[in-house]
């Protein structure tokens, strides 16, 4: 079994990252909860077979959400 060592906070962060990695996410295209991790930062929907780039351990990251909101705001103002 793979675990983080040397501190409770590191173990909690490790467990959280592994839980996010194994979780299924909602597909932005088809809406089904079938997006799973295929590789480092590669995610694929089992429903519509679409492939997405995302975070290493979770489908979306804070930086990705920020850039998506900024792009939407820019599109509205144009």
PDB file of N, CA, C and O in Angstrom:
ATOM      1  N   UNK A   1       0.837  -1.178   0.000  1.00  0.00           N
ATOM      2  CA  UNK A   1       0.000   0.000   0.000  1.00  0.00           C
ATOM      3  C   UNK A   1       0.880   1.239   0.000  1.00  0.00           C
ATOM      4  O   UNK A   1       1.851   1.326   0.752  1.00  0.00           O
ATOM      5  N   UNK A   2       0.537   2.180  -0.836  1.00  0.00           N
ATOM      6  CA  UNK A   2       1.330   3.393  -0.963  1.00  0.00           C
ATOM      7  C   UNK A   2       0.766   4.474  -0.047  1.00  0.00           C
ATOM      8  O   UNK A   2      -0.410   4.822  -0.152  1.00  0.00           O
ATOM      9  N   UNK A   3       1.591   5.006   0.847  1.00  0.00           N
ATOM     10  CA  UNK A   3       1.147   6.070   1.742  1.00  0.00           C
ATOM     11  C   UNK A   3       2.216   7.130   1.849  1.00  0.00           C
ATOM     12  O   UNK A   3       3.397   6.877   1.613  1.00  0.00           O
ATOM     13  N   UNK A   4       1.777   8.325   2.211  1.00  0.00           N
ATOM     14  CA  UNK A   4       2.723   9.401   2.491  1.00  0.00           C
ATOM     15  C   UNK A   4       3.236   9.220   3.920  1.00  0.00           C
ATOM     16  O   UNK A   4       2.544   8.657   4.767  1.00  0.00           O
ATOM     17  N   UNK A   5       4.426   9.691   4.174  1.00  0.00           N
ATOM     18  CA  UNK A   5       5.011   9.520   5.489  1.00  0.00           C
ATOM     19  C   UNK A   5       5.332  10.871   6.119  1.00  0.00           C
ATOM     20  O   UNK A   5       5.290  11.909   5.458  1.00  0.00           O
ATOM     21  N   UNK A   6       5.652  10.834   7.407  1.00  0.00           N
ATOM     22  CA  UNK A   6       6.191  11.972   8.130  1.00  0.00           C
ATOM     23  C   UNK A   6       5.207  13.122   8.295  1.00  0.00           C
ATOM     24  O   UNK A   6       5.517  14.257   7.933  1.00  0.00           O
ATOM     25  N   UNK A   7       4.042  12.846   8.830  1.00  0.00           N
ATOM     26  CA  UNK A   7       3.158  13.932   9.214  1.00  0.00           C
ATOM     27  C   UNK A   7       1.719  13.712   8.814  1.00  0.00           C
ATOM     28  O   UNK A   7       1.426  13.192   7.737  1.00  0.00           O
ATOM     29  N   UNK A   8       0.820  14.118   9.703  1.00  0.00           N
ATOM     30  CA  UNK A   8      -0.605  13.919   9.464  1.00  0.00           C
ATOM     31  C   UNK A   8      -1.107  14.786   8.317  1.00  0.00           C
ATOM     32  O   UNK A   8      -1.928  14.335   7.519  1.00  0.00           O
ATOM     33  N   UNK A   9      -0.629  16.019   8.222  1.00  0.00           N
ATOM     34  CA  UNK A   9      -1.129  16.911   7.162  1.00  0.00           C
ATOM     35  C   UNK A   9      -0.717  16.411   5.780  1.00  0.00           C
ATOM     36  O   UNK A   9      -1.488  16.537   4.829  1.00  0.00           O
ATOM     37  N   UNK A  10       0.464  15.854   5.656  1.00  0.00           N
ATOM     38  CA  UNK A  10       0.907  15.304   4.374  1.00  0.00           C
ATOM     39  C   UNK A  10       0.078  14.074   4.018  1.00  0.00           C
ATOM     40  O   UNK A  10      -0.286  13.887   2.857  1.00  0.00           O
ATOM     41  N   UNK A  11      -0.222  13.235   5.005  1.00  0.00           N
ATOM     42  CA  UNK A  11      -1.059  12.060   4.748  1.00  0.00           C
ATOM     43  C   UNK A  11      -2.455  12.477   4.305  1.00  0.00           C
ATOM     44  O   UNK A  11      -3.029  11.851   3.414  1.00  0.00           O
ATOM     45  N   UNK A  12      -3.009  13.520   4.909  1.00  0.00           N
ATOM     46  CA  UNK A  12      -4.345  14.000   4.525  1.00  0.00           C
ATOM     47  C   UNK A  12      -4.347  14.543   3.100  1.00  0.00           C
ATOM     48  O   UNK A  12      -5.276  14.277   2.337  1.00  0.00           O
ATOM     49  N   UNK A  13      -3.320  15.300   2.739  1.00  0.00           N
ATOM     50  CA  UNK A  13      -3.224  15.821   1.379  1.00  0.00           C
ATOM     51  C   UNK A  13      -3.080  14.681   0.370  1.00  0.00           C
ATOM     52  O   UNK A  13      -3.695  14.708  -0.696  1.00  0.00           O
ATOM     53  N   UNK A  14      -2.279  13.697   0.704  1.00  0.00           N
ATOM     54  CA  UNK A  14      -2.079  12.539  -0.164  1.00  0.00           C
ATOM     55  C   UNK A  14      -3.386  11.771  -0.350  1.00  0.00           C
ATOM     56  O   UNK A  14      -3.739  11.416  -1.475  1.00  0.00           O
ATOM     57  N   UNK A  15      -4.096  11.514   0.727  1.00  0.00           N
ATOM     58  CA  UNK A  15      -5.364  10.784   0.645  1.00  0.00           C
ATOM     59  C   UNK A  15      -6.391  11.552  -0.176  1.00  0.00           C
ATOM     60  O   UNK A  15      -7.154  10.953  -0.934  1.00  0.00           O
ATOM     61  N   UNK A  16      -6.416  12.867  -0.029  1.00  0.00           N
ATOM     62  CA  UNK A  16      -7.346  13.697  -0.791  1.00  0.00           C
ATOM     63  C   UNK A  16      -7.031  13.649  -2.287  1.00  0.00           C
ATOM     64  O   UNK A  16      -7.942  13.559  -3.111  1.00  0.00           O
ATOM     65  N   UNK A  17      -5.759  13.707  -2.637  1.00  0.00           N
ATOM     66  CA  UNK A  17      -5.359  13.665  -4.046  1.00  0.00           C
ATOM     67  C   UNK A  17      -5.703  12.314  -4.666  1.00  0.00           C
ATOM     68  O   UNK A  17      -6.170  12.264  -5.804  1.00  0.00           O
ATOM     69  N   UNK A  18      -5.484  11.235  -3.950  1.00  0.00           N
ATOM     70  CA  UNK A  18      -5.792   9.906  -4.468  1.00  0.00           C
ATOM     71  C   UNK A  18      -7.298   9.731  -4.620  1.00  0.00           C
ATOM     72  O   UNK A  18      -7.753   9.118  -5.586  1.00  0.00           O
ATOM     73  N   UNK A  19      -8.076  10.261  -3.679  1.00  0.00           N
ATOM     74  CA  UNK A  19      -9.531  10.170  -3.774  1.00  0.00           C
ATOM     75  C   UNK A  19     -10.041  10.945  -4.992  1.00  0.00           C
ATOM     76  O   UNK A  19     -10.921  10.463  -5.705  1.00  0.00           O
ATOM     77  N   UNK A  20      -9.491  12.149  -5.238  1.00  0.00           N
ATOM     78  CA  UNK A  20      -9.881  12.945  -6.402  1.00  0.00           C
ATOM     79  C   UNK A  20      -9.481  12.256  -7.703  1.00  0.00           C
ATOM     80  O   UNK A  20     -10.199  12.348  -8.699  1.00  0.00           O
ATOM     81  N   UNK A  21      -8.365  11.582  -7.702  1.00  0.00           N
ATOM     82  CA  UNK A  21      -7.869  10.908  -8.898  1.00  0.00           C
ATOM     83  C   UNK A  21      -8.781   9.753  -9.308  1.00  0.00           C
ATOM     84  O   UNK A  21      -8.992   9.535 -10.501  1.00  0.00           O
ATOM     85  N   UNK A  22      -9.321   9.018  -8.353  1.00  0.00           N
ATOM     86  CA  UNK A  22     -10.135   7.849  -8.642  1.00  0.00           C
ATOM     87  C   UNK A  22     -11.616   8.170  -8.840  1.00  0.00           C
ATOM     88  O   UNK A  22     -12.389   7.298  -9.237  1.00  0.00           O
ATOM     89  N   UNK A  23     -12.014   9.406  -8.570  1.00  0.00           N
ATOM     90  CA  UNK A  23     -13.410   9.816  -8.654  1.00  0.00           C
ATOM     91  C   UNK A  23     -13.835  10.019 -10.110  1.00  0.00           C
ATOM     92  O   UNK A  23     -13.009  10.371 -10.953  1.00  0.00           O
ATOM     93  N   UNK A  24     -15.116   9.800 -10.409  1.00  0.00           N
ATOM     94  CA  UNK A  24     -15.661  10.079 -11.733  1.00  0.00           C
ATOM     95  C   UNK A  24     -16.249  11.491 -11.727  1.00  0.00           C
ATOM     96  O   UNK A  24     -16.835  11.921 -10.734  1.00  0.00           O
ATOM     97  N   UNK A  25     -16.091  12.198 -12.829  1.00  0.00           N
ATOM     98  CA  UNK A  25     -16.554  13.574 -12.945  1.00  0.00           C
ATOM     99  C   UNK A  25     -17.600  13.693 -14.048  1.00  0.00           C
ATOM    100  O   UNK A  25     -17.752  12.790 -14.871  1.00  0.00           O
ATOM    101  N   UNK A  26     -18.317  14.811 -14.058  1.00  0.00           N
ATOM    102  CA  UNK A  26     -19.337  15.056 -15.071  1.00  0.00           C
ATOM    103  C   UNK A  26     -18.698  15.536 -16.366  1.00  0.00           C
ATOM    104  O   UNK A  26     -17.817  16.395 -16.358  1.00  0.00           O
ATOM    105  N   UNK A  27     -19.155  14.969 -17.473  1.00  0.00           N
ATOM    106  CA  UNK A  27     -18.627  15.328 -18.793  1.00  0.00           C
ATOM    107  C   UNK A  27     -19.216  16.671 -19.225  1.00  0.00           C
ATOM    108  O   UNK A  27     -20.430  16.860 -19.148  1.00  0.00           O
ATOM    109  N   UNK A  28     -18.375  17.611 -19.681  1.00  0.00           N
ATOM    110  CA  UNK A  28     -18.888  18.899 -20.157  1.00  0.00           C
ATOM    111  C   UNK A  28     -19.671  18.789 -21.463  1.00  0.00           C
ATOM    112  O   UNK A  28     -20.485  19.660 -21.769  1.00  0.00           O
ATOM    113  N   UNK A  29     -19.436  17.734 -22.234  1.00  0.00           N
ATOM    114  CA  UNK A  29     -20.118  17.576 -23.527  1.00  0.00           C
ATOM    115  C   UNK A  29     -21.452  16.854 -23.401  1.00  0.00           C
ATOM    116  O   UNK A  29     -22.478  17.373 -23.840  1.00  0.00           O
ATOM    117  N   UNK A  30     -21.451  15.655 -22.801  1.00  0.00           N
ATOM    118  CA  UNK A  30     -22.677  14.849 -22.770  1.00  0.00           C
ATOM    119  C   UNK A  30     -23.415  14.936 -21.441  1.00  0.00           C
ATOM    120  O   UNK A  30     -24.583  14.555 -21.372  1.00  0.00           O
ATOM    121  N   UNK A  31     -22.771  15.426 -20.383  1.00  0.00           N
ATOM    122  CA  UNK A  31     -23.428  15.592 -19.097  1.00  0.00           C
ATOM    123  C   UNK A  31     -23.450  14.350 -18.219  1.00  0.00           C
ATOM    124  O   UNK A  31     -23.957  14.407 -17.099  1.00  0.00           O
ATOM    125  N   UNK A  32     -22.920  13.241 -18.690  1.00  0.00           N
ATOM    126  CA  UNK A  32     -22.888  12.013 -17.892  1.00  0.00           C
ATOM    127  C   UNK A  32     -21.732  12.066 -16.899  1.00  0.00           C
ATOM    128  O   UNK A  32     -20.723  12.727 -17.146  1.00  0.00           O
ATOM    129  N   UNK A  33     -21.880  11.377 -15.792  1.00  0.00           N
ATOM    130  CA  UNK A  33     -20.819  11.324 -14.785  1.00  0.00           C
ATOM    131  C   UNK A  33     -19.952  10.114 -15.100  1.00  0.00           C
ATOM    132  O   UNK A  33     -20.004   9.099 -14.405  1.00  0.00           O
ATOM    133  N   UNK A  34     -19.150  10.237 -16.163  1.00  0.00           N
ATOM    134  CA  UNK A  34     -18.329   9.119 -16.631  1.00  0.00           C
ATOM    135  C   UNK A  34     -16.922   9.549 -17.021  1.00  0.00           C
ATOM    136  O   UNK A  34     -16.236   8.798 -17.715  1.00  0.00           O
ATOM    137  N   UNK A  35     -16.468  10.716 -16.608  1.00  0.00           N
ATOM    138  CA  UNK A  35     -15.114  11.164 -16.948  1.00  0.00           C
ATOM    139  C   UNK A  35     -14.143  10.557 -15.940  1.00  0.00           C
ATOM    140  O   UNK A  35     -14.268  10.780 -14.735  1.00  0.00           O
ATOM    141  N   UNK A  36     -13.177   9.789 -16.440  1.00  0.00           N
ATOM    142  CA  UNK A  36     -12.184   9.137 -15.594  1.00  0.00           C
ATOM    143  C   UNK A  36     -10.779   9.498 -16.088  1.00  0.00           C
ATOM    144  O   UNK A  36     -10.587   9.914 -17.231  1.00  0.00           O
ATOM    145  N   UNK A  37      -9.817   9.328 -15.199  1.00  0.00           N
ATOM    146  CA  UNK A  37      -8.429   9.669 -15.511  1.00  0.00           C
ATOM    147  C   UNK A  37      -7.799   8.571 -16.355  1.00  0.00           C
ATOM    148  O   UNK A  37      -7.887   7.393 -16.010  1.00  0.00           O
ATOM    149  N   UNK A  38      -7.162   8.952 -17.461  1.00  0.00           N
ATOM    150  CA  UNK A  38      -6.467   7.998 -18.323  1.00  0.00           C
ATOM    151  C   UNK A  38      -4.953   8.095 -18.184  1.00  0.00           C
ATOM    152  O   UNK A  38      -4.251   7.113 -18.429  1.00  0.00           O
ATOM    153  N   UNK A  39      -4.448   9.231 -17.805  1.00  0.00           N
ATOM    154  CA  UNK A  39      -3.010   9.429 -17.628  1.00  0.00           C
ATOM    155  C   UNK A  39      -2.798  10.745 -16.910  1.00  0.00           C
ATOM    156  O   UNK A  39      -3.752  11.385 -16.466  1.00  0.00           O
ATOM    157  N   UNK A  40      -1.563  11.137 -16.800  1.00  0.00           N
ATOM    158  CA  UNK A  40      -1.259  12.379 -16.115  1.00  0.00           C
ATOM    159  C   UNK A  40      -1.888  13.555 -16.863  1.00  0.00           C
ATOM    160  O   UNK A  40      -1.447  13.910 -17.956  1.00  0.00           O
ATOM    161  N   UNK A  41      -2.911  14.151 -16.275  1.00  0.00           N
ATOM    162  CA  UNK A  41      -3.645  15.301 -16.800  1.00  0.00           C
ATOM    163  C   UNK A  41      -4.473  14.964 -18.040  1.00  0.00           C
ATOM    164  O   UNK A  41      -4.901  15.878 -18.745  1.00  0.00           O
ATOM    165  N   UNK A  42      -4.712  13.686 -18.328  1.00  0.00           N
ATOM    166  CA  UNK A  42      -5.582  13.268 -19.430  1.00  0.00           C
ATOM    167  C   UNK A  42      -6.819  12.599 -18.863  1.00  0.00           C
ATOM    168  O   UNK A  42      -6.727  11.666 -18.065  1.00  0.00           O
ATOM    169  N   UNK A  43      -7.974  13.085 -19.285  1.00  0.00           N
ATOM    170  CA  UNK A  43      -9.249  12.588 -18.796  1.00  0.00           C
ATOM    171  C   UNK A  43     -10.109  12.195 -19.987  1.00  0.00           C
ATOM    172  O   UNK A  43     -10.092  12.875 -21.013  1.00  0.00           O
ATOM    173  N   UNK A  44     -10.869  11.095 -19.863  1.00  0.00           N
ATOM    174  CA  UNK A  44     -11.700  10.629 -20.967  1.00  0.00           C
ATOM    175  C   UNK A  44     -13.090  10.271 -20.456  1.00  0.00           C
ATOM    176  O   UNK A  44     -13.246   9.687 -19.384  1.00  0.00           O
ATOM    177  N   UNK A  45     -14.099  10.638 -21.251  1.00  0.00           N
ATOM    178  CA  UNK A  45     -15.480  10.293 -20.934  1.00  0.00           C
ATOM    179  C   UNK A  45     -15.775   8.913 -21.517  1.00  0.00           C
ATOM    180  O   UNK A  45     -15.554   8.667 -22.702  1.00  0.00           O
ATOM    181  N   UNK A  46     -16.269   8.029 -20.678  1.00  0.00           N
ATOM    182  CA  UNK A  46     -16.619   6.684 -21.145  1.00  0.00           C
ATOM    183  C   UNK A  46     -17.928   6.687 -21.915  1.00  0.00           C
ATOM    184  O   UNK A  46     -18.221   5.727 -22.628  1.00  0.00           O
ATOM    185  N   UNK A  47     -18.730   7.754 -21.788  1.00  0.00           N
ATOM    186  CA  UNK A  47     -20.001   7.826 -22.480  1.00  0.00           C
ATOM    187  C   UNK A  47     -19.860   8.256 -23.928  1.00  0.00           C
ATOM    188  O   UNK A  47     -20.337   7.575 -24.836  1.00  0.00           O
ATOM    189  N   UNK A  48     -19.193   9.407 -24.144  1.00  0.00           N
ATOM    190  CA  UNK A  48     -19.080   9.947 -25.508  1.00  0.00           C
ATOM    191  C   UNK A  48     -17.674   9.821 -26.085  1.00  0.00           C
ATOM    192  O   UNK A  48     -17.430  10.269 -27.205  1.00  0.00           O
ATOM    193  N   UNK A  49     -16.747   9.221 -25.344  1.00  0.00           N
ATOM    194  CA  UNK A  49     -15.363   8.975 -25.779  1.00  0.00           C
ATOM    195  C   UNK A  49     -14.571  10.259 -26.054  1.00  0.00           C
ATOM    196  O   UNK A  49     -13.597  10.228 -26.806  1.00  0.00           O
ATOM    197  N   UNK A  50     -14.975  11.378 -25.459  1.00  0.00           N
ATOM    198  CA  UNK A  50     -14.232  12.630 -25.611  1.00  0.00           C
ATOM    199  C   UNK A  50     -13.047  12.632 -24.657  1.00  0.00           C
ATOM    200  O   UNK A  50     -13.124  12.087 -23.556  1.00  0.00           O
ATOM    201  N   UNK A  51     -11.958  13.243 -25.084  1.00  0.00           N
ATOM    202  CA  UNK A  51     -10.752  13.344 -24.261  1.00  0.00           C
ATOM    203  C   UNK A  51     -10.540  14.800 -23.873  1.00  0.00           C
ATOM    204  O   UNK A  51     -10.735  15.700 -24.690  1.00  0.00           O
ATOM    205  N   UNK A  52     -10.144  15.028 -22.634  1.00  0.00           N
ATOM    206  CA  UNK A  52      -9.955  16.374 -22.103  1.00  0.00           C
ATOM    207  C   UNK A  52      -8.602  16.485 -21.415  1.00  0.00           C
ATOM    208  O   UNK A  52      -8.044  15.496 -20.941  1.00  0.00           O
ATOM    209  N   UNK A  53      -8.091  17.701 -21.371  1.00  0.00           N
ATOM    210  CA  UNK A  53      -6.911  18.000 -20.567  1.00  0.00           C
ATOM    211  C   UNK A  53      -7.400  18.631 -19.279  1.00  0.00           C
ATOM    212  O   UNK A  53      -8.308  19.462 -19.293  1.00  0.00           O
ATOM    213  N   UNK A  54      -6.800  18.241 -18.172  1.00  0.00           N
ATOM    214  CA  UNK A  54      -7.216  18.765 -16.882  1.00  0.00           C
ATOM    215  C   UNK A  54      -6.051  18.774 -15.923  1.00  0.00           C
ATOM    216  O   UNK A  54      -4.892  18.864 -16.328  1.00  0.00           O
ATOM    217  N   UNK A  55      -6.369  18.682 -14.667  1.00  0.00           N
ATOM    218  CA  UNK A  55      -5.334  18.640 -13.651  1.00  0.00           C
ATOM    219  C   UNK A  55      -4.743  17.245 -13.547  1.00  0.00           C
ATOM    220  O   UNK A  55      -5.289  16.286 -14.093  1.00  0.00           O
ATOM    221  N   UNK A  56      -3.642  17.140 -12.854  1.00  0.00           N
ATOM    222  CA  UNK A  56      -2.989  15.842 -12.703  1.00  0.00           C
ATOM    223  C   UNK A  56      -3.821  14.893 -11.845  1.00  0.00           C
ATOM    224  O   UNK A  56      -3.872  13.696 -12.127  1.00  0.00           O
ATOM    225  N   UNK A  57      -4.471  15.404 -10.808  1.00  0.00           N
ATOM    226  CA  UNK A  57      -5.226  14.549  -9.904  1.00  0.00           C
ATOM    227  C   UNK A  57      -6.708  14.865  -9.863  1.00  0.00           C
ATOM    228  O   UNK A  57      -7.474  14.068  -9.320  1.00  0.00           O
ATOM    229  N   UNK A  58      -7.153  15.998 -10.415  1.00  0.00           N
ATOM    230  CA  UNK A  58      -8.574  16.305 -10.479  1.00  0.00           C
ATOM    231  C   UNK A  58      -8.891  16.859 -11.864  1.00  0.00           C
ATOM    232  O   UNK A  58      -8.021  17.390 -12.553  1.00  0.00           O
ATOM    233  N   UNK A  59     -10.151  16.724 -12.253  1.00  0.00           N
ATOM    234  CA  UNK A  59     -10.545  17.088 -13.611  1.00  0.00           C
ATOM    235  C   UNK A  59     -10.372  18.586 -13.874  1.00  0.00           C
ATOM    236  O   UNK A  59      -9.964  18.979 -14.967  1.00  0.00           O
ATOM    237  N   UNK A  60     -10.676  19.411 -12.894  1.00  0.00           N
ATOM    238  CA  UNK A  60     -10.494  20.853 -13.042  1.00  0.00           C
ATOM    239  C   UNK A  60      -9.544  21.359 -11.966  1.00  0.00           C
ATOM    240  O   UNK A  60      -9.448  20.787 -10.880  1.00  0.00           O
ATOM    241  N   UNK A  61      -8.849  22.437 -12.286  1.00  0.00           N
ATOM    242  CA  UNK A  61      -7.953  23.065 -11.329  1.00  0.00           C
ATOM    243  C   UNK A  61      -8.412  24.493 -11.092  1.00  0.00           C
ATOM    244  O   UNK A  61      -9.234  25.020 -11.843  1.00  0.00           O
ATOM    245  N   UNK A  62      -7.885  25.117 -10.055  1.00  0.00           N
ATOM    246  CA  UNK A  62      -8.236  26.508  -9.774  1.00  0.00           C
ATOM    247  C   UNK A  62      -7.804  27.428 -10.913  1.00  0.00           C
ATOM    248  O   UNK A  62      -8.538  28.342 -11.287  1.00  0.00           O
ATOM    249  N   UNK A  63      -6.631  27.190 -11.456  1.00  0.00           N
ATOM    250  CA  UNK A  63      -6.138  28.018 -12.561  1.00  0.00           C
ATOM    251  C   UNK A  63      -6.994  27.820 -13.807  1.00  0.00           C
ATOM    252  O   UNK A  63      -7.253  28.779 -14.535  1.00  0.00           O
ATOM    253  N   UNK A  64      -7.431  26.605 -14.060  1.00  0.00           N
ATOM    254  CA  UNK A  64      -8.283  26.332 -15.208  1.00  0.00           C
ATOM    255  C   UNK A  64      -9.641  26.991 -15.074  1.00  0.00           C
ATOM    256  O   UNK A  64     -10.167  27.530 -16.049  1.00  0.00           O
ATOM    257  N   UNK A  65     -10.218  26.956 -13.878  1.00  0.00           N
ATOM    258  CA  UNK A  65     -11.502  27.614 -13.637  1.00  0.00           C
ATOM    259  C   UNK A  65     -11.373  29.125 -13.806  1.00  0.00           C
ATOM    260  O   UNK A  65     -12.260  29.763 -14.373  1.00  0.00           O
ATOM    261  N   UNK A  66     -10.280  29.699 -13.321  1.00  0.00           N
ATOM    262  CA  UNK A  66     -10.058  31.140 -13.455  1.00  0.00           C
ATOM    263  C   UNK A  66      -9.936  31.534 -14.921  1.00  0.00           C
ATOM    264  O   UNK A  66     -10.539  32.520 -15.347  1.00  0.00           O
ATOM    265  N   UNK A  67      -9.173  30.788 -15.690  1.00  0.00           N
ATOM    266  CA  UNK A  67      -9.007  31.123 -17.104  1.00  0.00           C
ATOM    267  C   UNK A  67     -10.311  30.933 -17.875  1.00  0.00           C
ATOM    268  O   UNK A  67     -10.581  31.686 -18.811  1.00  0.00           O
ATOM    269  N   UNK A  68     -11.121  29.950 -17.506  1.00  0.00           N
ATOM    270  CA  UNK A  68     -12.412  29.735 -18.155  1.00  0.00           C
ATOM    271  C   UNK A  68     -13.356  30.911 -17.884  1.00  0.00           C
ATOM    272  O   UNK A  68     -14.057  31.371 -18.785  1.00  0.00           O
ATOM    273  N   UNK A  69     -13.369  31.398 -16.625  1.00  0.00           N
ATOM    274  CA  UNK A  69     -14.218  32.551 -16.289  1.00  0.00           C
ATOM    275  C   UNK A  69     -13.737  33.814 -16.992  1.00  0.00           C
ATOM    276  O   UNK A  69     -14.552  34.600 -17.476  1.00  0.00           O
ATOM    277  N   UNK A  70     -12.417  34.018 -17.055  1.00  0.00           N
ATOM    278  CA  UNK A  70     -11.885  35.203 -17.732  1.00  0.00           C
ATOM    279  C   UNK A  70     -12.209  35.177 -19.226  1.00  0.00           C
ATOM    280  O   UNK A  70     -12.540  36.210 -19.808  1.00  0.00           O
ATOM    281  N   UNK A  71     -12.115  34.008 -19.840  1.00  0.00           N
ATOM    282  CA  UNK A  71     -12.437  33.894 -21.260  1.00  0.00           C
ATOM    283  C   UNK A  71     -13.920  34.154 -21.497  1.00  0.00           C
ATOM    284  O   UNK A  71     -14.285  34.778 -22.494  1.00  0.00           O
ATOM    285  N   UNK A  72     -14.781  33.684 -20.593  1.00  0.00           N
ATOM    286  CA  UNK A  72     -16.214  33.928 -20.738  1.00  0.00           C
ATOM    287  C   UNK A  72     -16.538  35.410 -20.585  1.00  0.00           C
ATOM    288  O   UNK A  72     -17.366  35.941 -21.325  1.00  0.00           O
ATOM    289  N   UNK A  73     -15.893  36.083 -19.629  1.00  0.00           N
ATOM    290  CA  UNK A  73     -16.103  37.513 -19.431  1.00  0.00           C
ATOM    291  C   UNK A  73     -15.616  38.312 -20.636  1.00  0.00           C
ATOM    292  O   UNK A  73     -16.249  39.284 -21.048  1.00  0.00           O
ATOM    293  N   UNK A  74     -14.486  37.891 -21.191  1.00  0.00           N
ATOM    294  CA  UNK A  74     -13.948  38.569 -22.365  1.00  0.00           C
ATOM    295  C   UNK A  74     -14.877  38.396 -23.569  1.00  0.00           C
ATOM    296  O   UNK A  74     -15.071  39.324 -24.354  1.00  0.00           O
ATOM    297  N   UNK A  75     -15.444  37.203 -23.701  1.00  0.00           N
ATOM    298  CA  UNK A  75     -16.363  36.939 -24.817  1.00  0.00           C
ATOM    299  C   UNK A  75     -17.640  37.766 -24.676  1.00  0.00           C
ATOM    300  O   UNK A  75     -18.193  38.217 -25.680  1.00  0.00           O
ATOM    301  N   UNK A  76     -18.117  37.971 -23.446  1.00  0.00           N
ATOM    302  CA  UNK A  76     -19.308  38.780 -23.208  1.00  0.00           C
ATOM    303  C   UNK A  76     -19.065  40.243 -23.554  1.00  0.00           C
ATOM    304  O   UNK A  76     -19.940  40.907 -24.111  1.00  0.00           O
ATOM    305  N   UNK A  77     -17.879  40.745 -23.225  1.00  0.00           N
ATOM    306  CA  UNK A  77     -17.593  42.164 -23.430  1.00  0.00           C
ATOM    307  C   UNK A  77     -17.276  42.481 -24.890  1.00  0.00           C
ATOM    308  O   UNK A  77     -17.355  43.642 -25.290  1.00  0.00           O
ATOM    309  N   UNK A  78     -16.923  41.493 -25.683  1.00  0.00           N
ATOM    310  CA  UNK A  78     -16.583  41.742 -27.093  1.00  0.00           C
ATOM    311  C   UNK A  78     -17.789  41.843 -27.969  1.00  0.00           C
ATOM    312  O   UNK A  78     -17.659  42.050 -29.176  1.00  0.00           O
TER     313      UNK A  78
END
